[in-house]
Every structure is written in structure tokens, then in C-alpha cells.
């Protein structure tokens, strides 16, 4: 029991550290992507952290198996390099017992990953998709607050309102947009000032317009006398729709029960992927234990690179098989199980090769 607690402390602490680093990399990359969408006007800055929070269970689902795999390699590699593994074997602790101790942790982690994959992650992605859908429905005027200048999407101009009523009507509106194109060296500018303004959609709801009442429109080139002034009772300007966030969340947002009830090959492949992630934890554990064998002269990082390459080969094979199942080139009844069995066989070969070396020595 003392040895089991010692191994748990070593492996789980390394898992936490590696997972934290991997999670920060994923979160920072996704944050930069969402921030770019916010700058482009497709996403409100205030919802970025909410979306990332809902996506974290999905990130953990991906990082935990890799973190546990690396933690076993690093922890057992250190035990080999510092001759602690030799002491354990001299005390009667066999490699099978070490594998059993590690398997207990792997089963517990697989249950956590399964819970994330089958329940928590789809629920979080569904909430993130709801936020994206709400952002897509909003126009540039929905974010206006009184007495603040706001840039229009694409950097085409700015807008300002002295007051915004409860009915979302604008008072004392100022609008400045570029009328020309940089490609044609046309620097014309349009200034619109109106008493009131409101957002109005077409009958089919496909387009939105800013409708201004009682004002004037000035068009010309700044610094010249070539301009036109037009007074109007009503003036309309089309509002650009927000571009959707380029992220396919629809399938991942479905609940596991919905995937089980579907006969669509794409949804069936998604279900098998969710079931594969906890099984992958068990397989990579069987791979990591024999791959961690080393000697003090090699160092604990000696087999880290080939082990990582083997892990990503496993992941790429699963993704390739999933793509084949979705496209129909491989029957859905084949499932992702052959890939798991292939790498399970590699794990047993690694175990046997290690034992043969011991007999030969």
C-alpha cells in the first residue's frame, strides 16, 4: 500500500502538471482565435471567457490521456534512472505489479474521461453553441450604449448615439462611413446626422437596416470643397450580418442519448469517438509502462520522443478511421475497435520484448 501511494503521488502530480501546461496551450490558442473574432465584430468581448469556460471540459477530455501517458513515462523513467526501480524489484515488486498499480489509476482516470466525454463536454459545447447562435443574430446596433463611439465591422466607420431608449431606439445619432474603396484610391466619406434611429428588419428577417429619421447626409472628400448635402425625412443603411464563428460544434453539442438514437454514420462515428477516449486511457497506460524502461546512462527522457510519436500515431489512426466511418468508405459496423486492438497488440509486444531481453541478459 505504501508503494501504491508513492506511485500515485508521483504519477498523479506529474499528470496534473502536464495537463495544466497542455490546457493552458489549448486555452490560449482558442482565446486568441475568439479575440480575433471579437476584433472583427463577430463576437462580443464579454462572452469570450464564458465560451472558453464551457469548452474546458472538452479540452480536458483531450489533454488528460496525453498528460497521464507522459506522466507515466516521466515518473517511471525517473525511478529507473535513480535506481529506485531496481530497489523495488529487489523487494519483490514485479513489473506486473507495477502495471496493476498503474492500471488502478488508469481505470479511475478513464471513468473521469468517460464522464467528461459522454456528459459534461457535450453539455458545455451545447451552451457555447447557444452563445454563438445568439451572437450571430445580433447586429452592430445591439451592442450600442449611450455616449460612446463604436466601430463598425470591417473598419468601415463609426457610430454614436446620445441616448438609447428602452425600446432600443437611438436619439441624436451620428454615423460616419467610408463610401469609397482603397483599391480605387477613393477617399470619399459619408457623414449622417439624425434626430432618431431604429433597427428594422425585412419581412423575411434576412437583412437588417438602420433607419434614421429627420436628418442630413454629407458626402465628400475630407479637406476639399467637393461634397454633397442631402436632407432627408427617412434614411436607411443596411447593416452587415455578423459572420458565424468558424467552428463545427453541431455534432459535438448533441447529447449521447441523441447519438445513440441516430442511424446517421457521422453521428454514429461521433458516438464511437466519445466511447473511445476512456478506452484510450487504458491502452496508452499499457504502452507507457514498457516504454518507460531505461537505464541511468540513457536518462529518463531517452524514450520520450518515440513514445510521443507512437501516441500521436494512435491519435491520427483513430481520427483517420473516424473520417472513414463518417464518409462511408468503411462500414460503420467496423467501429474504431480495430485501431484500439492494433495498439493494444503493440503494447503486448513491447512487454514481451522487455521480458525476452531480461532472459537473454
ZAMARGU-4260 file (C-alpha; in steps of 0.2 Angstrom, whole numbers, plus 5000, padded with zeros to 4 digits):
<rodrens>
0) 5000/5000/5000 | 5015/5012/5004 | 5022/5009/4986 | 5005/5011/4979 | 5003/5028/4987
5) 5020/5033/4982 | 5017/5029/4964 | 5000/5038/4965 | 5008/5053/4971 | 5022/5053/4958
10) 5011/5049/4943 | 4996/5060/4948 | 5006/5075/4952 | 5015/5074/4935 | 4998/5071/4927
15) 4992/5087/4935 | 5007/5097/4930 | 5007/5091/4912 | 4988/5093/4910 | 4989/5111/4916
20) 5003/5115/4904 | 4993/5107/4889 | 4977/5115/4895 | 4985/5132/4895 | 4991/5130/4877
25) 4974/5125/4871 | 4965/5139/4880 | 4977/5152/4875 | 4976/5147/4857 | 4957/5147/4857
30) 4957/5164/4867 | 4967/5171/4853 | 4955/5165/4840 | 4940/5171/4849 | 4949/5188/4852
35) 4951/5190/4833 | 4933/5187/4830 | 4929/5200/4843 | 4940/5212/4835 | 4931/5208/4818
40) 4915/5212/4827 | 4908/5194/4825 | 4909/5191/4844 | 4906/5202/4859 | 4922/5203/4870
45) 4911/5200/4886 | 4906/5182/4881 | 4924/5176/4877 | 4928/5169/4894 | 4911/5161/4896
50) 4913/5152/4879 | 4931/5146/4885 | 4924/5140/4902 | 4911/5130/4893 | 4924/5122/4881
55) 4936/5117/4895 | 4928/5100/4899 | 4931/5096/4880 | 4949/5102/4882 | 4952/5091/4897
60) 4944/5076/4888 | 4959/5078/4875 | 4973/5083/4887 | 4970/5070/4901 | 4975/5054/4891
65) 4991/5063/4885 | 4995/5070/4902 | 4993/5053/4910 | 5004/5045/4896 | 5018/5057/4899
70) 5017/5057/4917 | 5020/5038/4917 | 5034/5040/4906 | 5042/5053/4916 | 5038/5046/4933
75) 5044/5028/4929 | 5059/5035/4919 | 5065/5044/4935 | 5063/5028/4945 | 5074/5019/4933
80) 5087/5032/4931 | 5088/5035/4950 | 5089/5016/4953 | 5073/5016/4963 | 5065/5003/4951
85) 5080/4991/4955 | 5076/4993/4973 | 5058/4990/4970 | 5062/4974/4960 | 5074/4968/4973
90) 5060/4970/4986 | 5049/4958/4976 | 5039/4971/4966 | 5037/4964/4948 | 5033/4974/4933
95) 5016/4965/4933 | 5013/4973/4950 | 5018/4990/4944 | 5006/4988/4929 | 4992/4983/4941
100) 4995/4999/4952 | 4996/5010/4937 | 4980/5001/4930 | 4970/5006/4945 | 4974/5024/4942
105) 4971/5022/4924 | 4953/5015/4927 | 4949/5029/4939 | 4955/5042/4926 | 4946/5033/4912
110) 4930/5034/4922 | 4933/5053/4923 | 4937/5055/4905 | 4922/5045/4900 | 4911/5056/4911
115) 4918/5071/4903 | 4917/5064/4885 | 4899/5057/4887 | 4890/5070/4898 | 4900/5086/4903
120) 4909/5090/4887 | 4893/5089/4875 | 4883/5100/4888 | 4897/5113/4888 | 4898/5113/4869
125) 4879/5115/4868 | 4880/5130/4879 | 4894/5138/4869 | 4884/5134/4853 | 4869/5144/4860
130) 4881/5159/4864 | 4887/5158/4846 | 4869/5157/4839 | 4864/5172/4849 | 4879/5182/4843
135) 4875/5178/4825 | 4858/5185/4827 | 4864/5201/4834 | 4868/5216/4824 | 4881/5230/4826
140) 4867/5241/4835 | 4863/5228/4848 | 4879/5232/4857 | 4877/5251/4857 | 4877/5261/4873
145) 4874/5279/4875 | 4888/5292/4873 | 4900/5280/4866 | 4908/5278/4849 | 4908/5261/4841
150) 4917/5255/4826 | 4908/5246/4813 | 4913/5229/4807 | 4927/5228/4794 | 4933/5246/4800
155) 4921/5254/4788 | 4916/5268/4800 | 4909/5273/4817 | 4893/5276/4825 | 4887/5286/4840
160) 4871/5289/4849 | 4867/5302/4863 | 4854/5291/4871 | 4846/5274/4869 | 4828/5271/4874
165) 4821/5255/4882 | 4813/5251/4865 | 4831/5251/4858 | 4828/5267/4848 | 4843/5279/4846
170) 4842/5298/4849 | 4854/5311/4841 | 4863/5298/4830 | 4879/5301/4822 | 4886/5289/4808
175) 4902/5290/4798 | 4906/5278/4785 | 4918/5276/4770 | 4910/5277/4754 | 4925/5274/4743
180) 4937/5260/4741 | 4955/5259/4745 | 4959/5249/4729 | 4952/5263/4718 | 4960/5277/4729
185) 4943/5284/4733 | 4943/5293/4749 | 4925/5299/4750 | 4917/5299/4767 | 4899/5299/4772
190) 4893/5308/4787 | 4875/5306/4793 | 4867/5315/4807 | 4849/5312/4813 | 4837/5315/4827
195) 4831/5297/4829 | 4836/5280/4823 | 4830/5262/4825 | 4834/5245/4819 | 4822/5237/4806
200) 4822/5220/4798 | 4815/5215/4781 | 4799/5204/4781 | 4808/5188/4779 | 4821/5193/4793
205) 4836/5190/4781 | 4843/5208/4782 | 4844/5222/4795 | 4844/5241/4792 | 4847/5256/4802
210) 4833/5268/4798 | 4836/5286/4803 | 4823/5300/4804 | 4824/5318/4801 | 4842/5322/4797
215) 4855/5326/4784 | 4868/5317/4774 | 4885/5324/4769 | 4896/5315/4756 | 4913/5321/4751
220) 4932/5320/4752 | 4939/5327/4768 | 4949/5343/4765 | 4940/5348/4749 | 4925/5358/4744
225) 4918/5344/4733 | 4904/5337/4744 | 4885/5335/4744 | 4872/5339/4757 | 4856/5329/4757
230) 4842/5332/4769 | 4830/5318/4772 | 4815/5313/4782 | 4819/5294/4782 | 4836/5286/4778
235) 4841/5268/4778 | 4858/5260/4779 | 4860/5241/4778 | 4869/5233/4792 | 4881/5219/4789
240) 4877/5202/4797 | 4889/5195/4809 | 4900/5181/4802 | 4897/5165/4811 | 4912/5158/4821
245) 4921/5145/4810 | 4919/5131/4822 | 4909/5115/4819 | 4900/5112/4836 | 4883/5105/4830
250) 4888/5086/4831 | 4898/5088/4847 | 4884/5098/4855 | 4872/5083/4854 | 4869/5073/4869
255) 4875/5055/4870 | 4857/5049/4870 | 4853/5058/4854 | 4869/5050/4846 | 4863/5033/4852
260) 4846/5035/4844 | 4853/5041/4827 | 4857/5030/4812 | 4867/5043/4803 | 4885/5037/4800
265) 4893/5054/4805 | 4883/5054/4822 | 4887/5035/4825 | 4906/5039/4822 | 4905/5054/4834
270) 4897/5042/4847 | 4911/5029/4845 | 4924/5043/4847 | 4916/5048/4864 | 4917/5030/4869
275) 4935/5028/4863 | 4943/5042/4874 | 4941/5032/4890 | 4947/5016/4882 | 4962/5026/4875
280) 4967/5030/4893 | 4969/5011/4897 | 4978/5007/4880 | 4991/5021/4882 | 4994/5015/4900
285) 4999/4998/4893 | 5010/5007/4881 | 5018/5019/4893 | 5024/5006/4906 | 5035/4996/4894
290) 5041/5012/4885 | 5047/5019/4901 | 5061/5006/4903 | 5078/5014/4903 | 5094/5014/4912
295) 5104/5028/4921 | 5116/5031/4906 | 5101/5034/4894 | 5092/5046/4906 | 5073/5047/4909
300) 5070/5057/4893 | 5078/5044/4882 | 5062/5036/4875 | 5051/5051/4877 | 5051/5056/4859
305) 5047/5039/4851 | 5034/5037/4864 | 5026/5053/4859 | 5027/5049/4841 | 5018/5032/4845
310) 5004/5041/4855 | 5001/5053/4840 | 5001/5039/4828 | 4987/5031/4839 | 4978/5048/4839
315) 4980/5050/4820 | 4974/5032/4816 | 4959/5035/4827 | 4955/5051/4818 | 4958/5043/4801
320) 4946/5029/4805 | 4933/5041/4811 | 4934/5050/4795 | 4932/5034/4785 | 4917/5029/4795
325) 4909/5046/4793 | 4912/5046/4774 | 4905/5028/4772 | 4921/5021/4765 | 4922/5009/4780
330) 4906/5001/4786 | 4900/5009/4802 | 4899/4991/4810 | 4918/4990/4809 | 4919/5004/4823
335) 4935/5011/4830 | 4939/4995/4839 | 4952/4988/4826 | 4963/5004/4830 | 4962/5001/4848
340) 4966/4982/4846 | 4981/4986/4835 | 4989/4997/4848 | 4984/4985/4862 | 4994/4972/4852
345) 5009/4984/4851 | 5008/4986/4870 | 5009/4967/4872 | 5024/4966/4860 | 5033/4979/4870
350) 5030/4969/4886 | 5036/4953/4878 | 5051/4961/4871 | 5056/4968/4888 | 5055/4951/4896
355) 5065/4942/4882 | 5079/4955/4885 | 5079/4950/4903 | 5080/4932/4899 | 5094/4935/4887
360) 5104/4945/4900
</rodrens>
